[in-house]
Amino acid sequence: MVELPRLYFHQGHYNHLEQRFYGKVEIQHAYCYLSFHKNSIVQTLLHNFKYKGNKDIGTYIGRWFGIELIESGLQNEWDGIVPVPIHKSRQKKRGFNQSLVFAEGLAEALSLPIYTNVLIREKINISQTRKSRIERWTNVEKAFTLQNNEPIQKKRILLADDVITTGATLEACALALLQAGASSVSIVTIAAAI
């Protein structure tokens, strides 16, 4: 069995992931399951999930991570989950939204509702994969708009995505959610480039 490079921020370990958002957007917590490095088992795992259509990977990781969050005493920290949306043309091509699949696994373990009708991705962006830090921020600027703020009013939201690199996408989504009336936003991802 392959040992995956785990991150344990949810267990109180020093969380420098949260520092990526300091001075940009107020994040309650930022948690991540795995450490991402190029040419690693995690990259292969995510590639198979995201581009080869192996949705079970995202669902299983969501469930496993949800169970660990509960075991760390975090089961009552959130009122619902918002997955980072993808543009409808990208979803049509891929067949699914990887963040939603991950969120479904989390929601099952944490017994939380998923709010899929809150944010929409208006702007089709070129993939962030090969972009510099500055290019990533510019690429997601004004990419997300609010479709329906009613479900998140005064709610503690867990914002779910597959991978965090610079945090640009998550920052844009978190800002939109907070401006729309969420009482707080925490972030959870499958992997993070640390």
trRosetta pair geometry for C-beta under 8 A, 3 or more apart (Angstrom, degrees):
i j d omega theta_ij theta_ji phi_ij phi_ji
2 41 5.6 180 163 -141 144 161
4 34 5.7 -64 164 -116 115 116
4 41 6.6 -125 -110 98 71 126
4 42 6.7 99 -153 -76 94 92
4 45 7.9 13 -116 -28 119 161
5 34 6.0 88 77 -164 72 81
5 35 4.1 -71 124 50 117 105
5 37 7.5 34 40 3 162 109
5 40 7.2 -37 8 178 132 143
5 41 7.9 142 -2 54 93 104
5 42 6.4 -71 41 -37 102 129
6 33 7.0 -61 -137 169 74 58
6 34 6.3 -58 -106 -105 42 58
6 35 7.3 20 80 -5 6 91
7 13 7.7 -147 178 72 66 139
7 17 7.8 70 169 -36 150 136
7 32 5.0 18 68 88 145 92
7 33 6.7 117 45 134 92 12
7 34 6.5 155 3 -129 95 6
7 35 5.4 124 -52 -54 102 82
7 192 6.7 3 -19 38 164 114
7 194 7.1 154 -93 -48 131 146
8 11 4.4 -31 172 33 100 118
8 13 4.5 83 91 -3 91 137
9 13 5.6 -91 -96 64 36 92
9 14 8.0 -65 -114 92 76 30
9 15 4.1 83 -146 -106 110 102
9 17 6.0 -51 -84 25 161 125
9 18 7.8 155 -166 -24 138 98
9 30 7.0 -35 137 96 157 67
9 31 5.3 -165 83 -120 113 64
9 32 6.4 59 18 32 129 75
10 29 7.9 70 -105 170 73 133
10 31 4.6 43 -64 -130 100 129
10 68 6.5 102 85 128 143 103
10 69 5.7 -86 -166 -104 150 70
10 72 4.9 152 143 43 97 172
10 74 6.3 -78 -164 -13 108 151
11 72 5.4 -119 -91 -114 62 124
12 72 7.9 -176 -21 -159 82 116
15 18 4.9 50 124 1 111 109
15 19 7.7 160 117 -15 67 84
15 29 7.9 -44 169 -157 167 74
15 30 6.6 148 171 66 122 88
16 19 5.0 -37 -162 20 59 124
16 20 7.8 79 147 -31 67 82
16 194 7.5 101 75 -148 112 99
17 20 6.2 -35 -173 5 43 113
17 30 4.4 -142 118 112 107 123
17 31 7.7 137 80 -87 149 15
17 32 5.9 175 -100 -5 164 121
17 164 7.1 81 -155 91 111 147
17 187 7.9 -136 142 84 116 122
17 192 5.7 -40 -111 -157 124 168
17 194 7.3 -61 -74 -102 91 96
18 21 6.3 -65 -173 36 49 105
18 22 7.4 70 136 -47 72 88
18 27 6.0 -157 -143 89 82 123
18 29 6.9 -66 -91 -153 121 37
18 30 4.5 174 -80 25 67 114
19 22 5.3 -22 -155 -10 52 119
20 24 7.9 -36 137 26 58 140
20 30 7.5 -150 42 150 103 178
20 164 7.6 150 70 159 164 125
20 166 7.3 168 -166 174 127 42
20 167 4.3 149 138 -25 129 153
21 24 5.2 -110 -162 58 53 108
21 25 5.3 -63 -169 60 106 79
21 26 7.7 135 141 -110 117 9
21 27 4.5 53 94 -3 160 128
21 30 6.8 157 1 -51 130 140
21 167 6.1 -136 -70 172 80 150
21 170 7.8 -77 -84 107 120 110
21 171 6.3 178 -120 -96 91 96
21 174 7.5 -3 -140 64 137 164
21 187 7.8 158 -44 -5 148 142
24 167 7.7 113 81 116 158 126
24 171 5.4 -41 140 -139 128 132
25 171 5.0 164 3 -148 134 78
25 174 4.7 114 144 100 149 122
25 175 5.1 -107 -107 -66 128 82
25 178 7.0 174 -164 7 102 145
25 185 7.7 -26 148 66 117 132
26 178 6.9 112 55 -111 95 158
26 184 7.8 -85 121 -135 103 75
26 185 7.7 115 95 43 69 93
27 30 5.6 25 146 -50 143 99
27 174 6.3 -36 -87 -152 88 158
27 185 6.1 -65 -122 93 62 87
27 186 6.6 94 -177 -118 82 41
27 187 5.9 -28 -150 -7 129 107
28 77 7.8 164 129 176 138 110
28 156 7.1 9 -15 -155 168 101
28 184 4.3 58 -52 169 130 123
28 185 6.4 169 3 75 96 34
28 186 4.4 -61 67 -72 105 86
29 77 7.2 -11 13 172 143 147
29 186 4.1 8 53 -135 85 115
29 187 7.2 -150 100 36 57 61
30 164 7.8 -9 -172 -10 119 177
30 186 6.9 -162 -71 -168 39 69
30 187 4.4 4 -119 60 77 108
30 188 7.8 -177 -157 -72 44 40
31 65 7.8 145 132 -178 119 118
31 69 7.1 91 136 -96 169 109
31 186 7.3 21 5 164 97 110
31 187 7.0 174 29 93 57 62
31 188 4.9 -7 69 -110 96 79
31 189 7.7 175 95 27 53 61
32 35 7.8 92 121 -76 124 48
32 164 6.6 -105 -92 30 130 119
32 188 7.3 171 -80 -156 43 49
32 189 4.9 -10 -112 65 88 91
32 190 7.4 12 -158 95 76 17
32 191 6.4 61 -174 -156 111 14
32 192 4.0 -32 -141 -15 168 118
33 61 5.9 156 88 -177 171 106
33 64 7.4 84 -139 94 137 105
33 65 4.6 -82 -85 -91 121 125
33 68 7.9 125 -117 46 91 145
33 189 7.3 -130 12 102 81 53
33 190 5.5 -38 40 -156 119 42
33 191 6.8 -54 64 -70 83 51
34 42 4.9 173 144 -120 135 131
34 45 8.0 5 89 69 175 145
34 61 7.9 -58 -15 -146 118 131
34 190 6.3 -7 28 154 105 68
34 191 4.4 -34 77 -101 96 84
34 192 7.6 163 85 20 50 64
35 42 6.9 -161 85 -23 47 164
35 191 7.0 40 146 -154 4 85
35 192 6.6 -42 -119 67 48 75
35 194 5.2 -57 -136 18 98 123
36 40 7.0 175 -161 54 45 135
36 42 5.1 -133 -109 114 62 136
36 43 6.6 101 -159 -67 87 75
36 46 7.4 8 -117 -14 118 149
36 163 6.0 49 -56 -140 164 111
36 165 7.9 -77 81 -87 139 76
36 191 3.9 89 -55 158 110 121
36 192 6.0 -172 13 80 103 20
36 193 4.8 -59 79 -75 108 60
36 194 7.4 127 42 0 66 74
37 40 4.3 86 70 -31 87 137
37 42 6.9 91 31 47 64 118
37 43 7.1 -86 83 -32 45 112
37 193 7.4 119 -85 -130 42 74
38 43 6.1 59 -139 -68 33 155
39 43 6.3 -1 -31 44 10 150
40 43 4.9 107 52 3 70 98
40 44 7.2 -131 101 1 43 87
41 44 5.6 -54 -151 39 36 113
41 45 6.1 42 150 -24 67 106
42 45 5.4 -50 -145 36 33 116
42 46 6.3 28 157 -14 65 106
42 191 5.4 132 174 -115 127 143
43 46 6.0 -57 -145 41 28 107
43 47 6.1 32 154 -23 64 108
44 47 5.6 -53 -144 35 29 114
44 48 6.4 29 156 -17 63 105
45 48 6.0 -59 -153 36 27 109
45 49 6.5 24 151 -16 63 109
45 57 6.0 171 -179 -160 85 138
46 49 5.4 -54 -145 39 35 114
46 50 5.7 14 165 -5 71 115
46 57 7.9 -170 -95 133 33 142
46 162 6.5 119 -145 166 111 118
46 163 6.4 46 -145 -58 154 123
46 190 6.8 149 -98 104 105 137
46 191 6.2 -77 -64 13 136 144
47 50 6.3 -61 -130 47 23 97
47 51 5.5 -31 -171 34 64 115
47 52 6.8 56 135 -10 69 106
48 51 7.5 -55 -95 56 12 75
48 52 4.6 -39 -146 43 51 131
48 54 4.6 -6 149 29 91 135
48 57 6.2 113 97 -33 100 156
49 52 7.4 37 3 49 13 85
49 54 5.4 -77 -94 74 43 86
49 55 7.0 90 -154 -104 74 28
49 57 3.9 -109 -86 75 106 132
49 58 5.1 118 -161 -43 128 91
49 98 6.3 93 137 -137 103 118
49 101 7.8 -172 -177 91 106 143
49 162 7.4 174 106 -140 132 130
50 94 7.5 -46 178 -148 64 134
50 98 4.9 -16 -108 -80 82 153
50 162 6.4 74 -78 -166 120 169
51 94 7.7 -83 -111 -128 45 101
53 94 7.7 174 -85 -180 81 71
53 95 6.3 16 -114 60 110 138
53 96 7.5 113 -132 21 75 118
54 57 5.0 58 116 -10 102 111
55 58 5.7 -54 -164 38 55 109
55 59 6.2 50 145 -18 80 107
55 96 6.1 9 -93 74 124 170
55 101 5.0 -125 -156 -141 96 147
56 59 5.5 -59 -144 42 37 111
56 60 5.8 35 161 -20 72 108
57 60 6.2 -60 -147 38 23 107
57 61 6.3 17 159 -13 61 110
58 61 6.0 -57 -143 39 28 107
58 62 6.2 32 156 -22 63 109
58 98 5.8 -160 -89 -162 152 75
58 101 3.9 66 101 113 141 112
58 102 4.4 -88 -172 -67 100 70
58 104 8.0 67 123 46 103 97
58 105 6.5 -170 136 -7 63 131
58 162 7.2 -58 -113 -108 114 100
58 190 7.0 -79 -123 -75 73 142
59 62 5.7 -57 -151 35 28 115
59 63 6.5 26 154 -17 64 105
59 101 5.8 -76 -56 173 76 89
59 102 7.5 -129 -72 -97 33 32
59 104 6.1 -35 -113 87 87 106
59 105 4.2 155 -161 -68 45 112
60 63 5.8 -55 -150 36 32 109
60 64 6.2 29 155 -17 68 107
60 105 6.5 -77 3 -126 9 146
61 64 5.7 -53 -143 39 32 111
61 65 6.0 27 160 -15 67 110
61 102 6.5 -32 82 -128 105 91
61 105 6.5 97 70 95 51 162
61 190 5.3 44 131 -128 149 104
62 65 6.1 -59 -142 41 24 105
62 66 6.1 28 157 -23 62 110
62 101 7.4 -159 -23 132 140 58
62 102 4.6 161 -71 -169 113 51
62 103 6.6 -97 -130 -19 140 5
62 104 6.3 87 102 71 166 54
62 105 2.1 121 77 76 115 112
62 106 4.3 -91 -169 -33 96 66
62 107 7.7 -9 163 13 128 63
62 108 7.3 86 118 32 111 101
62 109 7.0 -175 137 4 72 118
62 160 7.9 34 -118 -156 110 144
62 190 8.0 -56 -64 -85 68 95
63 66 5.6 -57 -147 35 27 114
63 67 6.4 28 156 -19 64 104
63 105 4.3 -91 -33 -171 68 97
63 106 7.5 -131 -68 -68 32 30
63 108 5.9 -30 -98 78 92 118
63 109 4.9 144 -145 -51 54 117
64 67 5.9 -57 -155 34 29 110
64 68 6.6 25 150 -15 64 106
64 105 7.8 -7 14 160 62 129
64 109 7.9 -119 4 -73 12 156
65 68 5.5 -54 -149 38 37 111
65 69 6.4 41 151 -23 67 102
65 105 7.6 76 39 116 93 114
65 106 6.5 -34 82 -95 103 90
65 109 7.6 162 76 50 54 159
65 188 7.1 143 140 -179 138 122
65 190 7.7 -135 -33 -111 152 56
66 69 5.6 -51 -149 32 32 113
66 70 6.6 33 151 -18 63 102
66 105 6.5 -163 -10 135 125 74
66 106 4.5 158 -71 -139 112 51
66 107 7.7 -99 -101 5 149 16
66 108 6.9 149 55 71 168 67
66 109 2.5 130 106 76 133 136
66 110 4.7 -117 -154 -35 111 86
67 70 5.7 -53 -153 35 34 113
67 71 6.4 33 150 -18 66 106
67 109 5.1 -101 -48 -153 65 133
68 71 5.4 -53 -144 39 36 113
68 72 6.3 31 154 -16 66 107
69 72 5.8 -60 -149 40 31 108
69 74 4.4 -76 178 71 84 121
69 75 6.8 129 120 -72 88 58
69 77 7.9 -99 173 26 115 127
69 106 8.0 35 16 -146 144 94
69 109 7.6 109 44 117 104 125
69 110 6.6 -14 81 -86 130 112
69 188 7.9 -28 -76 -115 143 141
70 73 7.8 62 177 -58 32 14
70 74 6.8 -99 -80 59 25 70
70 75 4.4 44 -119 -69 77 110
70 109 6.7 -133 -19 156 124 99
70 110 6.8 -169 -60 -102 101 67
74 77 4.7 -24 -170 -10 78 131
75 110 6.2 -176 -138 -141 73 78
75 111 8.0 34 -168 37 105 100
77 156 6.6 -127 150 136 57 142
77 158 7.7 85 100 -71 100 111
77 186 6.8 17 139 -9 122 159
78 81 7.1 61 141 -67 143 67
78 110 7.3 13 61 163 114 145
78 112 6.1 6 101 -116 107 150
78 156 4.9 -135 -126 111 49 99
78 157 6.7 48 -151 -156 105 9
78 158 4.2 -6 -129 -34 163 106
78 186 6.4 -104 -80 36 116 124
79 112 7.3 129 144 -144 22 107
79 113 8.0 -16 147 41 65 97
79 155 4.1 -118 72 -159 140 96
79 156 4.9 115 -2 46 93 73
79 157 7.1 -42 55 -72 88 47
80 112 5.5 166 -117 174 39 103
80 113 4.7 -30 -120 72 105 86
80 114 6.9 161 -174 -99 90 18
80 115 5.3 62 146 -20 134 107
80 151 6.9 -83 90 154 171 106
80 152 7.1 -124 67 -102 129 73
80 155 5.7 -2 24 166 107 142
80 157 6.2 -27 75 -115 79 68
80 158 7.2 -156 104 27 33 84
81 103 4.8 164 139 -157 135 107
81 106 6.0 131 -99 96 158 123
81 107 5.4 -118 24 -74 140 98
81 110 7.7 113 -45 66 122 137
81 112 5.4 101 -17 111 97 127
81 113 7.3 -168 28 96 76 43
81 114 4.9 -33 73 -109 100 69
81 115 7.0 175 81 19 44 74
81 157 7.4 119 -119 -165 22 69
81 158 4.7 -36 -104 74 73 100
81 159 7.8 157 -159 -88 62 19
81 160 5.5 17 -172 -14 110 122
82 103 7.8 -92 113 -124 11 149
82 114 7.6 136 -93 -164 30 64
82 115 5.0 -32 -90 68 81 100
82 116 7.9 160 -140 -85 62 33
82 118 5.5 -60 -124 54 123 140
82 119 6.3 82 178 7 125 114
82 152 7.0 2 -57 -87 132 131
82 157 5.4 1 2 -170 112 121
82 158 7.4 162 23 78 65 48
82 159 5.4 -22 70 -108 95 66
82 160 7.1 173 83 19 41 79
82 173 7.4 -178 115 171 122 120
82 177 6.5 179 44 -98 162 135
83 97 6.3 115 129 126 137 126
83 99 3.9 145 -175 125 99 97
83 100 4.2 168 80 -80 172 56
83 102 7.2 137 -121 62 113 87
83 103 4.0 -108 -71 -18 107 148
83 114 6.7 12 -17 -163 101 113
83 116 6.7 0 37 -104 105 79
83 159 8.0 129 -114 -163 17 53
83 160 4.9 -40 -106 71 65 103
83 161 7.4 131 -162 -79 64 49
84 99 4.3 -140 48 -118 79 173
84 119 7.6 -44 -140 90 41 143
84 159 6.8 64 -59 176 82 92
84 160 6.8 -131 -6 89 78 51
84 161 4.3 29 0 -92 135 96
84 169 6.1 49 -153 149 146 117
84 170 7.0 -76 -82 -90 132 65
84 173 5.6 -98 -113 -64 87 161
85 97 6.7 -51 -143 -137 47 149
85 99 7.5 -106 -67 63 19 135
85 116 7.8 113 -90 -162 99 70
85 119 5.1 -160 -3 105 120 93
85 120 5.6 -83 109 -131 169 32
85 121 4.5 -162 105 -20 101 95
85 144 7.0 132 48 -122 108 101
86 90 4.7 -99 158 86 114 123
86 91 5.2 141 86 -58 109 90
86 94 7.5 -4 112 32 160 140
86 97 4.9 -177 17 -120 109 95
86 98 7.7 67 -34 23 137 78
86 99 7.3 153 -32 17 95 110
86 121 5.8 -45 -173 22 15 152
87 90 4.6 84 62 9 86 105
87 91 7.0 -159 91 -7 42 87
87 121 4.6 -99 -70 104 61 118
87 122 7.9 -29 -110 98 93 8
87 123 7.3 -92 -86 95 123 30
87 124 4.4 88 -141 -99 175 75
87 125 7.4 169 -26 14 129 68
88 91 5.5 -53 -142 39 34 112
88 92 6.2 40 156 -24 66 103
88 121 7.9 -179 -20 68 62 92
89 92 5.6 -48 -148 32 31 114
89 93 6.5 30 153 -16 62 106
89 124 5.8 -8 46 -102 126 135
90 93 5.7 -55 -148 38 33 110
90 94 6.0 16 159 -5 69 113
90 124 6.8 158 -32 -136 103 95
91 94 6.0 -62 -134 50 29 99
91 95 7.5 -122 174 46 56 6
91 96 6.8 -51 -154 160 82 5
91 97 5.5 -24 -110 -62 111 85
92 95 7.7 26 -178 -73 21 38
94 97 7.8 103 85 -79 131 36
94 98 7.6 -67 154 -34 149 92
96 100 7.0 -131 175 64 86 112
96 101 5.9 49 154 -47 130 119
97 100 4.0 67 84 7 108 113
97 101 6.9 176 89 -13 57 81
98 101 5.6 -50 -148 33 36 113
98 102 6.5 37 154 -16 66 104
98 162 4.8 3 123 -60 122 134
99 102 5.7 -53 -150 39 33 112
99 103 6.1 37 150 -21 65 109
99 160 5.4 146 -175 112 89 85
99 161 4.9 -31 -113 -118 119 46
99 162 5.8 -105 -77 -30 70 80
100 103 5.3 -54 -144 39 32 115
100 104 6.4 42 153 -28 64 99
100 114 7.3 92 -147 177 79 145
100 116 6.5 39 -118 -108 120 116
101 104 5.7 -47 -152 25 31 115
101 105 7.2 30 151 -14 59 99
102 105 6.0 -56 -161 34 35 110
102 106 6.6 32 146 -15 67 107
102 160 5.5 -169 100 165 107 122
102 161 7.7 29 64 136 148 9
102 162 6.1 172 -26 -90 148 67
102 190 5.7 -107 -122 -52 141 108
103 106 5.4 -55 -147 40 37 113
103 107 5.9 39 155 -24 70 107
103 114 5.3 107 140 -122 120 124
103 160 4.2 158 -81 65 93 155
104 107 5.7 -50 -140 36 29 112
104 108 6.4 35 156 -24 61 103
104 114 6.7 -32 -85 -50 59 156
105 108 5.8 -52 -151 30 30 113
105 109 6.7 20 156 -10 63 107
106 109 6.0 -66 -154 41 31 104
106 110 5.7 0 163 5 71 119
106 112 7.3 -26 127 47 88 119
106 158 7.2 -140 146 120 144 141
106 160 6.2 -160 20 -98 153 145
106 188 6.7 115 -112 106 154 149
107 110 6.2 -66 -128 54 25 94
107 111 7.5 72 174 -106 57 5
107 112 4.9 -108 -131 68 72 78
107 113 7.0 19 -146 -158 123 7
107 114 5.0 -63 -73 -49 154 100
108 111 7.8 12 -180 -70 21 45
110 158 7.9 18 97 23 171 164
112 158 7.1 43 131 29 168 129
113 151 7.9 -120 114 -171 133 123
115 118 4.7 41 139 -24 115 121
115 151 4.6 168 -122 112 128 143
115 152 6.2 164 114 -60 176 95
115 157 7.7 -63 34 -127 132 110
117 147 5.8 -109 171 99 64 128
117 148 5.0 8 129 34 95 134
117 151 7.2 101 68 1 93 140
118 146 6.8 -42 170 -146 67 74
118 147 6.2 150 167 51 14 91
118 148 5.6 -94 -106 68 46 76
118 149 6.9 78 -147 -98 89 39
118 151 6.0 -104 -76 58 107 114
118 152 5.7 62 -125 -23 142 126
118 177 7.3 40 147 -107 135 89
118 180 7.4 137 -174 114 104 163
119 144 5.2 -9 -168 -169 114 114
119 145 7.3 146 -153 76 65 33
119 146 6.4 -47 -101 -105 59 48
119 147 6.6 157 -120 7 6 96
119 173 6.0 12 -127 -138 170 93
119 176 6.0 94 -109 108 113 141
119 177 7.2 -54 -57 -67 121 87
120 144 7.1 155 78 -151 37 64
120 145 5.8 -22 62 64 87 82
120 146 8.0 100 19 -161 79 6
120 147 4.8 79 -17 -49 109 120
121 124 7.7 90 135 -85 107 45
121 125 8.0 -84 -179 -1 122 100
121 143 5.8 -8 -151 154 83 93
121 144 5.8 -39 -101 -96 59 70
122 142 7.7 -52 64 148 124 74
122 143 6.5 -174 53 -175 77 40
122 144 7.0 157 9 -114 87 16
122 145 5.0 46 -31 1 125 114
123 140 7.9 158 75 -140 127 39
123 142 6.6 83 -25 107 142 75
123 143 4.1 -99 51 -124 114 69
125 128 7.0 22 128 -53 130 82
125 139 4.9 86 -155 171 125 99
125 140 6.4 -17 -82 -82 158 61
125 143 5.9 -16 -46 -118 120 140
126 131 7.6 124 97 -60 104 122
126 139 6.6 -97 52 -136 81 124
127 130 7.0 56 99 16 102 83
127 131 7.8 -176 109 -19 58 104
128 131 5.2 -75 -157 29 53 122
128 136 5.2 60 -149 -121 107 96
128 139 6.2 169 -96 91 84 154
128 140 7.7 5 -84 -46 124 108
128 165 7.0 180 137 34 122 135
128 168 7.5 -177 -132 60 138 123
128 169 7.0 -87 -51 -42 160 120
131 135 3.8 -135 -170 100 104 119
131 136 4.8 142 106 -62 124 74
131 139 6.1 -42 -139 -25 172 146
132 135 4.6 92 50 10 76 107
132 136 7.0 -134 93 -11 38 87
133 136 5.8 -55 -153 29 28 113
133 137 6.9 25 153 -17 62 102
133 166 4.9 144 -134 -105 78 136
133 168 7.9 160 -166 -45 58 121
134 137 5.9 -53 -154 33 35 110
134 138 6.4 29 152 -13 67 108
135 138 5.8 -57 -146 42 33 110
135 139 5.9 42 154 -31 66 109
136 139 5.5 -52 -143 31 28 117
136 140 6.8 5 165 -2 62 107
136 165 7.0 -136 -114 85 165 116
136 166 4.8 138 84 32 150 143
136 168 4.3 171 135 9 98 152
136 169 7.7 -75 176 -31 102 80
137 140 6.8 -75 -155 43 25 93
137 141 6.7 46 150 -50 63 97
137 166 7.0 -95 -52 126 82 146
137 168 4.6 -140 -88 -119 52 125
138 141 5.6 -36 -152 -3 35 120
139 143 7.4 16 135 -54 59 138
139 168 7.2 75 57 126 91 148
140 143 4.5 -76 -157 10 56 135
140 144 7.5 8 -178 -13 93 96
140 168 4.9 145 31 140 134 104
140 169 5.1 -156 -104 -93 158 59
140 172 4.7 -139 141 -16 116 155
141 172 7.1 -147 -98 -103 30 129
142 145 8.0 22 -173 -63 66 87
143 169 7.9 -48 68 -124 142 75
143 172 6.2 41 45 150 97 158
144 172 5.4 133 19 137 120 107
144 173 5.5 92 -16 -91 178 65
144 176 5.1 -104 110 -28 116 160
145 176 7.2 -160 -131 -138 18 138
146 149 5.5 9 -179 -59 133 96
146 176 5.8 -178 -60 179 90 105
146 179 7.8 -128 -44 89 137 99
146 180 4.9 156 -114 -91 145 132
148 151 6.5 51 120 5 105 97
149 152 6.0 -78 -164 51 60 99
149 153 6.4 83 143 -61 86 84
149 180 3.9 -151 -118 -179 120 107
149 181 5.4 95 170 26 122 116
150 153 6.2 -32 -155 -14 32 115
151 155 7.3 -27 142 1 60 154
152 155 4.9 -113 -158 45 50 120
152 157 5.7 5 -142 -70 114 128
152 177 6.2 -97 164 -156 159 90
152 180 6.2 52 78 107 127 115
152 181 6.3 134 102 81 86 87
152 182 4.7 -39 160 -80 114 88
153 180 8.0 -99 -79 138 62 79
153 181 4.5 -16 -117 128 64 135
153 182 7.7 -102 -102 -79 16 40
154 181 6.5 -42 -34 160 54 96
154 182 7.7 -160 -47 -146 7 27
154 183 5.0 42 -157 -48 45 111
155 182 5.8 -55 67 -133 73 74
155 183 6.2 171 58 13 16 95
156 182 7.5 104 -111 -179 20 93
156 183 5.7 -47 -70 70 64 104
156 184 4.8 1 -126 57 79 100
156 186 7.3 27 171 -3 91 104
157 177 5.5 -106 61 176 160 144
157 182 4.7 -44 -4 -146 124 139
157 184 7.0 -172 30 91 68 52
157 185 5.0 -17 71 -109 101 70
157 186 7.2 -177 94 29 51 66
158 185 8.0 149 -95 -159 18 56
158 186 5.2 -23 -111 71 65 99
158 187 7.8 147 -163 -102 58 13
158 188 5.6 7 -179 4 103 119
159 170 6.3 130 119 -148 132 90
159 173 5.7 143 -155 116 138 125
159 174 5.9 -105 -12 -80 165 82
159 177 6.8 -141 -76 -9 122 159
159 185 5.5 22 -18 -170 119 105
159 186 6.9 180 20 84 78 42
159 187 5.1 -30 69 -106 100 64
159 188 7.2 157 76 25 48 68
160 188 5.3 -22 -103 74 74 94
160 189 7.2 150 -159 -88 53 46
161 164 6.5 99 84 -63 126 81
161 169 6.6 128 -124 104 156 123
161 170 5.9 -111 -1 -78 147 101
161 173 8.0 162 -58 25 122 156
161 187 7.4 -20 18 -163 104 96
161 188 7.9 156 28 86 61 49
161 189 5.0 -22 74 -104 80 96
161 190 7.9 -109 108 8 51 79
162 189 6.5 34 118 -158 14 89
162 190 5.1 -17 -159 22 54 120
162 191 7.1 -1 154 31 65 88
163 189 6.1 105 -115 180 14 128
163 190 6.5 -43 -68 62 60 94
163 191 4.9 -15 -111 72 82 94
163 192 7.1 160 -162 -89 62 34
163 193 7.2 51 177 -24 104 88
164 167 5.6 29 -168 -85 108 65
164 170 6.0 -14 -112 -13 109 140
164 187 7.3 68 -73 155 145 134
164 189 4.7 -159 -17 -15 100 168
164 191 7.5 -166 27 100 66 51
164 192 4.6 -11 62 -114 99 85
164 193 7.1 -135 99 22 57 75
165 192 7.8 171 -80 -158 32 57
165 193 4.6 25 -120 25 69 131
167 170 5.2 -66 -160 53 65 110
167 171 5.3 73 140 -33 88 103
168 171 5.8 -55 -144 34 25 113
168 172 6.5 25 158 -18 62 106
169 172 6.0 -57 -153 34 29 110
169 173 6.5 23 153 -12 64 109
170 173 5.7 -56 -145 41 33 110
170 174 5.9 35 157 -21 68 109
170 187 5.3 46 -170 -125 138 136
170 189 7.7 -76 -74 -59 141 121
171 174 5.8 -56 -142 38 27 111
171 175 6.3 30 158 -21 63 106
172 175 6.0 -54 -149 33 27 112
172 176 6.6 26 153 -17 61 107
173 176 5.7 -58 -152 36 32 112
173 177 6.3 29 154 -18 67 107
174 177 5.7 -56 -147 37 32 111
174 178 6.2 27 157 -15 66 108
174 185 4.5 165 -141 111 92 157
174 187 7.0 -52 -72 -68 127 106
175 178 6.0 -58 -145 40 28 107
175 179 6.1 25 158 -15 65 111
176 179 5.9 -59 -144 41 26 109
176 180 6.2 23 156 -19 62 114
177 180 5.7 -62 -147 39 28 111
177 182 4.3 6 155 1 92 142
177 185 5.2 108 88 -83 134 131
178 182 5.5 -73 -90 59 42 98
178 184 8.0 15 -102 -126 95 23
178 185 5.9 -89 -57 -12 94 122
182 185 5.7 64 115 -60 143 89
189 192 5.9 108 79 -62 132 85
